[in-house]
Amino acid sequence: MNVGACSMSRFQLPIRRRFSKPLFSAPCNLSLLSVRNSSASPTESKKKEPWLIVGLGNPGKKYAATRHNVGFEMVDTIAEAEGISMNSVSFKALFGKGYIGDVPIILAKPQTFMNLSGESVGAIVSYYKIPLKQVLVIFDDLDLPFAKLRLLPKGGHGGHNGMKSVINHFKGNAGFPRLRIGIGRPPGKMDPVAFVLRTFTKHEREELNFTLQDGLDAVRILLLEGFDKSATFVNSSKKIEQIG
């Protein structure tokens, strides 16, 4: 299991604003790198490589508000903030295209059920030829205190079946960034499988909503200012709690 936890500072960031860049058209077979404005200057029309941002979870109303689905919730938060529609179904995922600033992004929520997430993620990466360093996978983590975030550049699956499937479909390559969202440990002797399928209390929901906003800021910093600045914001803004 991975070890470590963190929380985020509330300092003011210039990127909390909504961005006004135009969005991708809905069909997934259009190039992400097409020039959006034929009258743009050479500098304005310079192509940027897309990022794939994946949230892991289970499809269906039964699992919608459970701890195992916080990856889905983070993607929904990004989509709402940036005005990206997630109504398309492609590559066995709910799928959307848009921008954060001038960086093109693909948002995906695999609909394969958690343990087969790699089938969807691997197909998207292969089709669009996205380098793994620009694939951000967001998922729940039992080994982080509740509502804490941790951004890492690479790592193992830590016993998470969704991450295990993704890494397997990347042919064992775990060199891609991941944003872990803490859901805490099950109380007493409760089965972890049952725990991750539980919903949140009212107080937990309120706290998690703040965490999702911090996660949104972290993703914006990652794409616009780089991994190091985002990791500093996420991991070092307050004293990192170490857990055994």
HUPE-V379329 format. One record per pair of residues at least 6 apart in sequence whose ideal C-beta (glycine too) atoms are under 7 Angstrom apart, sorted by the first residue. I is the first residue (numbers start at 0). J is the second residue. D is the distance in whole Angstrom. If there is no record, write none. Layout:
((I & J & D) (I & J & D))
//
This chain:
((0 & 142 & 5) (0 & 157 & 5) (0 & 158 & 6) (1 & 140 & 7) (1 & 142 & 6) (1 & 154 & 6) (1 & 157 & 4) (2 & 142 & 6) (2 & 241 & 7) (2 & 242 & 6) (3 & 149 & 6) (3 & 239 & 6) (3 & 241 & 6) (4 & 143 & 4) (4 & 144 & 5) (4 & 147 & 4) (4 & 149 & 6) (4 & 181 & 6) (4 & 239 & 6) (4 & 240 & 5) (4 & 242 & 6) (5 & 147 & 6) (5 & 148 & 6) (5 & 149 & 6) (5 & 233 & 6) (5 & 234 & 5) (5 & 237 & 7) (5 & 239 & 5) (6 & 147 & 5) (6 & 236 & 7) (6 & 237 & 5) (7 & 148 & 6) (7 & 213 & 4) (7 & 232 & 7) (7 & 233 & 6) (7 & 236 & 5) (8 & 236 & 3) (8 & 237 & 6) (12 & 216 & 6) (14 & 216 & 7) (14 & 219 & 4) (14 & 220 & 7) (14 & 223 & 6) (15 & 216 & 7) (17 & 80 & 7) (18 & 81 & 6) (18 & 98 & 7) (18 & 99 & 6) (18 & 100 & 5) (20 & 98 & 4) (20 & 100 & 7) (20 & 101 & 6) (21 & 35 & 6) (22 & 82 & 7) (22 & 83 & 6) (22 & 96 & 7) (22 & 97 & 4) (22 & 98 & 7) (23 & 29 & 7) (23 & 31 & 7) (23 & 96 & 3) (23 & 97 & 6) (25 & 84 & 7) (25 & 87 & 6) (27 & 87 & 7) (27 & 89 & 4) (27 & 94 & 6) (31 & 49 & 4) (31 & 96 & 7) (31 & 103 & 5) (31 & 127 & 7) (32 & 46 & 5) (34 & 44 & 5) (47 & 101 & 7) (47 & 102 & 6) (47 & 103 & 6) (48 & 133 & 6) (49 & 103 & 4) (49 & 104 & 6) (49 & 105 & 6) (49 & 127 & 7) (49 & 129 & 6) (50 & 102 & 6) (50 & 104 & 5) (50 & 133 & 5) (50 & 135 & 7) (50 & 222 & 6) (51 & 105 & 5) (51 & 107 & 7) (51 & 123 & 6) (51 & 124 & 6) (51 & 129 & 5) (51 & 133 & 7) (51 & 134 & 5) (52 & 74 & 6) (52 & 77 & 7) (52 & 104 & 6) (52 & 106 & 5) (52 & 135 & 5) (52 & 218 & 7) (53 & 107 & 5) (53 & 120 & 5) (53 & 136 & 5) (53 & 137 & 7) (54 & 70 & 4) (54 & 71 & 5) (54 & 73 & 5) (54 & 74 & 4) (54 & 108 & 5) (54 & 137 & 5) (55 & 70 & 4) (55 & 109 & 7) (55 & 113 & 6) (55 & 116 & 5) (55 & 136 & 7) (55 & 137 & 7) (55 & 138 & 4) (55 & 161 & 4) (56 & 62 & 7) (56 & 67 & 6) (56 & 68 & 4) (56 & 70 & 5) (56 & 71 & 4) (56 & 108 & 6) (56 & 113 & 7) (57 & 67 & 6) (57 & 68 & 6) (57 & 112 & 5) (57 & 113 & 5) (58 & 110 & 4) (58 & 112 & 7) (62 & 68 & 5) (62 & 196 & 7) (64 & 198 & 5) (64 & 199 & 7) (65 & 195 & 7) (65 & 196 & 5) (65 & 197 & 6) (65 & 198 & 6) (66 & 139 & 6) (66 & 182 & 4) (66 & 194 & 7) (66 & 195 & 5) (66 & 197 & 6) (67 & 113 & 6) (67 & 139 & 6) (67 & 195 & 4) (67 & 196 & 6) (69 & 139 & 5) (69 & 180 & 5) (69 & 182 & 7) (70 & 137 & 4) (70 & 138 & 5) (70 & 139 & 6) (71 & 108 & 5) (72 & 211 & 6) (73 & 137 & 5) (73 & 180 & 7) (73 & 211 & 6) (73 & 214 & 5) (74 & 106 & 5) (74 & 108 & 5) (74 & 137 & 7) (76 & 211 & 5) (76 & 214 & 7) (76 & 215 & 5) (77 & 106 & 6) (77 & 215 & 6) (77 & 218 & 6) (78 & 85 & 5) (78 & 95 & 6) (78 & 106 & 6) (80 & 215 & 6) (81 & 97 & 5) (81 & 99 & 6) (82 & 97 & 7) (83 & 95 & 4) (83 & 97 & 4) (83 & 106 & 6) (84 & 95 & 5) (85 & 93 & 5) (85 & 95 & 4) (85 & 106 & 6) (85 & 108 & 7) (87 & 94 & 5) (87 & 95 & 7) (88 & 94 & 6) (90 & 119 & 5) (90 & 122 & 4) (90 & 123 & 5) (90 & 126 & 7) (91 & 109 & 6) (91 & 110 & 6) (91 & 111 & 5) (91 & 118 & 6) (91 & 119 & 4) (92 & 107 & 4) (92 & 108 & 6) (92 & 109 & 5) (92 & 110 & 6) (92 & 119 & 4) (93 & 108 & 4) (93 & 110 & 6) (94 & 107 & 6) (95 & 106 & 4) (96 & 105 & 6) (97 & 104 & 6) (98 & 104 & 6) (99 & 219 & 6) (99 & 222 & 5) (99 & 223 & 7) (100 & 222 & 7) (100 & 223 & 5) (102 & 222 & 5) (102 & 223 & 7) (105 & 123 & 7) (105 & 127 & 7) (107 & 119 & 7) (107 & 123 & 6) (109 & 116 & 5) (109 & 119 & 4) (109 & 120 & 6) (111 & 118 & 5) (111 & 119 & 5) (113 & 160 & 6) (113 & 161 & 4) (114 & 160 & 5) (114 & 161 & 7) (114 & 164 & 6) (115 & 164 & 6) (116 & 161 & 4) (116 & 164 & 5) (116 & 165 & 6) (117 & 164 & 4) (117 & 165 & 4) (117 & 167 & 5) (117 & 168 & 3) (118 & 168 & 7) (120 & 165 & 5) (120 & 168 & 6) (121 & 168 & 3) (121 & 169 & 7) (124 & 134 & 6) (131 & 169 & 7) (131 & 172 & 6) (131 & 174 & 6) (131 & 175 & 4) (132 & 175 & 7) (134 & 175 & 5) (135 & 176 & 5) (135 & 177 & 7) (135 & 178 & 6) (135 & 221 & 7) (136 & 162 & 7) (136 & 165 & 6) (136 & 175 & 7) (136 & 177 & 5) (137 & 178 & 5) (137 & 180 & 7) (138 & 159 & 6) (138 & 161 & 6) (138 & 162 & 6) (138 & 177 & 7) (138 & 179 & 7) (139 & 180 & 6) (139 & 182 & 5) (139 & 195 & 7) (140 & 157 & 7) (140 & 179 & 4) (140 & 180 & 6) (140 & 181 & 6) (140 & 182 & 7) (141 & 182 & 6) (141 & 184 & 6) (141 & 191 & 6) (142 & 157 & 7) (142 & 242 & 7) (143 & 149 & 6) (143 & 179 & 6) (143 & 181 & 3) (144 & 181 & 5) (144 & 183 & 6) (144 & 240 & 6) (145 & 181 & 6) (145 & 182 & 6) (145 & 183 & 4) (145 & 203 & 7) (146 & 181 & 6) (146 & 206 & 5) (146 & 207 & 5) (146 & 210 & 4) (147 & 181 & 4) (148 & 178 & 7) (148 & 179 & 7) (148 & 180 & 6) (148 & 210 & 6) (148 & 213 & 6) (148 & 214 & 6) (148 & 217 & 7) (148 & 233 & 5) (149 & 179 & 5) (149 & 233 & 7) (149 & 234 & 6) (150 & 176 & 7) (150 & 178 & 5) (150 & 217 & 6) (150 & 229 & 6) (150 & 230 & 5) (150 & 233 & 4) (150 & 234 & 6) (151 & 176 & 7) (151 & 177 & 6) (152 & 176 & 5) (152 & 226 & 6) (153 & 173 & 6) (153 & 174 & 5) (153 & 175 & 7) (154 & 173 & 6) (154 & 177 & 7) (155 & 173 & 6) (156 & 162 & 4) (156 & 163 & 4) (156 & 166 & 6) (166 & 173 & 5) (176 & 226 & 6) (178 & 214 & 6) (178 & 217 & 7) (180 & 210 & 7) (180 & 214 & 7) (182 & 195 & 7) (185 & 191 & 5) (185 & 194 & 4) (199 & 207 & 6) (216 & 232 & 7) (217 & 229 & 5) (217 & 232 & 6) (217 & 233 & 5) (220 & 228 & 5) (220 & 229 & 4) (220 & 232 & 6) (221 & 229 & 4))
//
